[in-house]
Amino acid sequence: MDFACSIFAGMGRTVRNTPFILETADSDSTQHSLSDGEEQLDRLQQVELTRTTCMSLWRAGAVQAWLEVVMGMPMYIRACSENVKSGKVLLGLTDEDLELGLGINNPIHRRKVRLAIEDYRRAEGTQGLSKASEMDHHWVSTSWLSDVGLPQYSQTFHAHLVDGRVLNSLSRRDLERFFNVSDHFHQTSLLLAIQLLQMLSFDKEALQARRTKCEHQNQDPVVWTCHRVMKWIRDIDLKEFADNLQGKGVHGALIALDPSFDTDAMAKALGIPNNKHMLHRHLYEEMKSLSVPPSDEEQDTKAVCSSVPQAVSRFTDERVSLRRTGKSSLRLRANSHSVERSMGLHGNCGSLPREARVQAISRAKGSPMHTYKSVEITNV
């Protein structure tokens, strides 16, 4: 959402309604209404200034407009106007300054401002702002959580004003401590959805482009939303179970990247009874079909090489691990400079390094897939 445009639209409505105000209100009300319009125009100009000027050159008005409109934190404007008179001062603020000087007691709010300041500090060079800066808290709390399949946490995420930068910093402990996400499966779902954003360098346009391409084709499941997974479930003739995925947090990145999410886990999420062995086998075969190796022709195309990391198939007799040093990928807390390094990406192809691609781990006995032999599936 473009905050500047929304302000301008609101300002336009005020201006169009002015003739009516002139006819029905007294002069004091009219003057007040015009003053509001002028103030909105000035705020719009200040917001635009924050987008085209280094933070170190901001004056007090730009700092306040940035905090109120861009960051969505109008509750801290008064303290900001009293204590922060320039962008240079803003760049030097510490967590203690944010708490004592601006009265930001919410630790996630402080983290949001601090991460934003760090992003702007890096942008003072030649790098520019990170792509995560384009993900505001409205998008995260509505669109992103809906795509993940966990809209029940929308209010909590919105209250903490979680944007793209904050998402990139969240850990399992944060989810439980600050967002009341106590369900371990939900935590894993959220962390893997964040990992997908990291793989794409938080590029919303790239993510949407890949999702559009596979909307009607069963390919590239790592980018599937929860809604796309539900559509796939209906397409494979299990439509009576599809709605059971609502609020479960089952999305493409979870299916493709979580080593523990197998046919048993999917069947449990769908609510398929354990004694429905034929349905379990059908589900296994369909999940396996999501990860057919690309043809030689596809491998030779330039598009494959330039794509972002593809889904890692785990529906084989060997478990695929994304661990490089024995540490779980869910513990990643990469900043905008170390995302690609932490994810083990290289070049434009975005694939995992050869030495770190696959680590085989045999399936546990009792898994519906344990009885299937000689099935080998590579990356999509």
N, C-alpha and C positions, 0 to 999 in steps of 0.2 A: 504494500500500500504506500502510495506516495503521499507523505504527510503534507508537503507543500501544496500539492494539488487540492487536497481535501480542505486546507485552510482557504485557498483561493476560491474554491467552490462555495464555501460558507460565506466568504466575504462578498461573493457575487450575489448571493441571495439577499444579503443585507442591503446592498446597493439597489437591487431591483425593487425592494420593498420600501425604499426611502420615500417615493411620492405619496404613498398611502400614509406613512408616518407624518409627513408634512401637513397633511390635511386633517389629521385626527389628533395629533399630539401638540402640546404647548412647545414654546421655543426652547425651554430647558431640556425637554426630552429629545427634541430634534438635535440639539447641539451634542447631547450625550451620545446619541446614536451615531452621529458623524464622527465623534471622537473614537468610538469603538471601531468604526471602519478604518480610520487612519491608523489606529493601533494595530489592527489585524494586517494592514498593508505593510507596516513597518516590520512586524514579526515575520511576515512572508519574505521580505527582503533580507532580514537577518538570517533566516533559515537557508536561503539560497547562498548567502555569504559563507556559511559554514561548509557548504559543499564545494566551494570553489577556492577557498582560502585556507592556508595552513593554520592549524589551531593556535600556534604561537603568535599569530597576527590578529586574533579575535579581540574585540573589545567587549565590554560588559554586556551590551545588548545581544551580541552574537552568542555569548556563553549561555545566557538565560534562554534564548530561543532554542538553542541546541538541547539543553536539558529538558525544556518543556515539551517541545514538538518532536525532535528527532529521537530522543531517549524515552519520551513518554512519561516523564517524571515531574509533572507540575507541582506536586506536593512539596518539592524541595526548592522551589523558586525563591521564596522569601529569604531563606538563609543564604542561598546562592547570591542573590542581589546584594546582600549585606557584606559578604565575605570574599567573593570571587569577582574581581574587577577586570580580569583579562585572561586570554588563553594561556599565557605564560604561567600564570598562577595555577590554572587548571591542570596543566601538564605536570606540575610538581606536586600535586596532592597525593598524600599517602592514605592508606586505609584509616588511620587514626584521624587525619584531617577530614575525611569524608564523614566519619562518625561524629566528631566533635564540632567541626566547622559547618557542615551542611545538615547535620542531624539525621544522617542516614543510618538508622539502627538495624534495618533489615540486612543481614549478611549477604544475601543474594543480590539485593539492590546495590550494595557496595561493590560486590564483585563485578556487576554489570558495568558500573561507571569506571571502575579501575581497568577492566579489560578494554573498554572503549578508549580510554585515555592512552593505554599502551598501543592500541591499534593506530590511533592518530599520531602518536609519537613516531612509530615506524613509518607512517605515511609522510612524515616530514622529509624523508629521503626520497627515493625514486620508486618505491614499491607501490604506493597507493594503499587505500584501505582494503582490507580482506573482503572476500565474497560473503563471509559470515555477517558483515555489517549490513547487508541487504535483507537479512532475515529479521524483521522486527517481531516484537512479542505478540502482536495480533496474529501474525502468520503462524508462529510456533504454537500458540495455544488453541488455534482453531484448525487450520489446514493441516499442519504437520502431525499433530496428535490424532486427527481423524484418519490420516493416511496410515499411521502406525497401527491404528485400531484400538487406541486407548483414550477415547474422548472423555472418559470419566475423570481424567486428571486436568482437564482444560481450565477449570476455575482456579485450581492451585497454581498451575503454571502462569496463568494470567496475573494472579495476585503477586507473584514474584517477578513479573515483567521479564520473563525468560526470553532472550533473543538468541540469534545464532551464535554470538560469541560465548554466551553463558552455556549454551548447549555443548559447545566444544570443550568446556571445562568440567562438565558434570561427571561424577563418579557414582558407583553403586551406593556408597555411604551418603553422598549428597541426596540421592533420590529417596533414601529411607529417612534421613534426618530432617530434610527441609520440605519434602513434597509428599510425605506419608505414603510412599510407594513401598509397602512392606512385602508384597508378593514377589518372590524371587524371580518367577517367570516374567512378570511385568518389568522388573528391573532389567533383565537380560534383553527383553524386547526393545526397550527404550535405548539401551546402550548400543545394541547392534544397529538400530535406526540411526543413531548418531555416528556410528562407525561408517555407515554408508555415505553420510554427508561428508565425512572426512575423506573418504575415497574419491569423492567428486570435488574436493576442495571447496565445499559449501556452495557450489554453483547451482542455483535453482533452475536456471534455464537449461543447463545440460541434463539435470535430473528429469525435468518435464519432457525434454525432447526424447530421451530414452523411453520414458513411460508411454509416450504417444506412439512410438514405433511398435511397441509390443502390446498395445491395447487389444488388438484382435488376433495376435499371434502368440502362441505359447513359447516364448523365447525370452532371454534376459530376465529370468525371474528375480534376480537380486534387487531389481528396482521396483518390483511390484508393490502396490499399496495393499492394505488389508482388503479393500473393496475389489481389487483386481484378483486377489487370491479367492475371494468368495465367488467371483464370476467364473473362475477356473473350476472351482468345486461344482458349480451348477453345470458347466459344460461337460464334465466327466460323469454326469448322471448321478450325482450325489446331492442334488438340490435340496432334498429334505433335511440335510445336515448343514447346509451353507450358512444359514442365519445363526447357527450356534457359535460362529466365529466372532460375532459382534462383541466388542469389549474384551476380547481375549488377547489382543496384541500379536496376532499372527500375520506377518507381512513377509515380503520377499526376502529381505535381508536376513530375517530370522531363519527362514527355511534354508537359505543358501549358505549362511555363515556360521550357524550354531551347530557344532559337532554332535550335540545331544538331541537335536530335533530330527527324529526319524519317523517312520510310519506309525510307531506306537504313539509318539507325541502328537502327531497330526490327528490320528484317530481319536485320541483322548480329547483334544480340543474340539473336534467335530461332534463328539458325543456318540461315536460308533461303538456299540457294545463289543466286549472282548470276544464273545462267542460267534460273532459274525466274521468267520474266517475268510470267506470268499470276498467280502467287502474290504477286509484288510489287504488281501492279495491284490485286489483291483486297485486299491489306493497306492500300494507299493509300485505296481506297474506304471501307473499314471505319473507318480512322482519321479520315477526313473526316466520317463520319456521327456521330462523337462530339461534333462541334461545330456542330450544326444551330442556326441562330438561333432564339431563343424566339418564340413566337407573340405577336400583339398582346395577346391575353388574358392571357398569362403576364406580359408586360411591365407590365400594369396592376395586377397583384396586389401586395398589400402584402408578401407573402413574398419576392418578388424584391428589393424595395427594402431589406428588412432583412437580406438574406443577406450573408455574407462574400464578398470578391472572388471572382469566378467565373473558371474556367479561360480562359486566353487561347489562342484557336486559331491555330495557325501552319500548318495544312495548306491553304495557299492559294498563289497565284502570287506573293504578296508576303509577305516575312518580317516577322513582328511583333517589335518590339523593346520591352522594358520599360525601356530606359534613358531617363533624363530629361536627363542632362547629359553623356552619352557615357561614363559610368562603368558598369562591369558591376554588375548587381544582386547578383552573387555576392560582391562585396567588402563588402557591408553588414555592419557590426558594431554594430547598434543596441542601445541599452540599453532598458529597459522604458519609458522616457519618449519615446524617439525612434523607436520601431518604426513607428508609424503614419505619422509624418512622413517617415521614410526610405523606406517602401514606397509613399509617394504616395497614401495612403488618405484619404478624406474622408467625413464624415457616417456615418450608419448604413448606407448602401447599400454602403460598402466598395469602391467602384469607383475605378479610376484617374482622376485629373483629365483632363478632356477634352483639354487641350493636350498631355498626355503619354501618351495611350493607345497610339497606333500610329505607328510609323515604318517606312515601307516600304523593304525591301531586296530586290532581285531575287534569285531563286534561282540558285545556281551551275549551270552547265551540267553535264549528266551525272546530275543528280538524277532519280529515277524520276518525280518530280512536275513536272519542268520542261516536259514535253510536254503537260500538261493546262492548258487555257486557260479563262478566264472563270469561275473558281471563286472565289466570295467567301463566306467563312464568318466570322461574328462570334463574340463571346463566347457561351459556353453560356448 
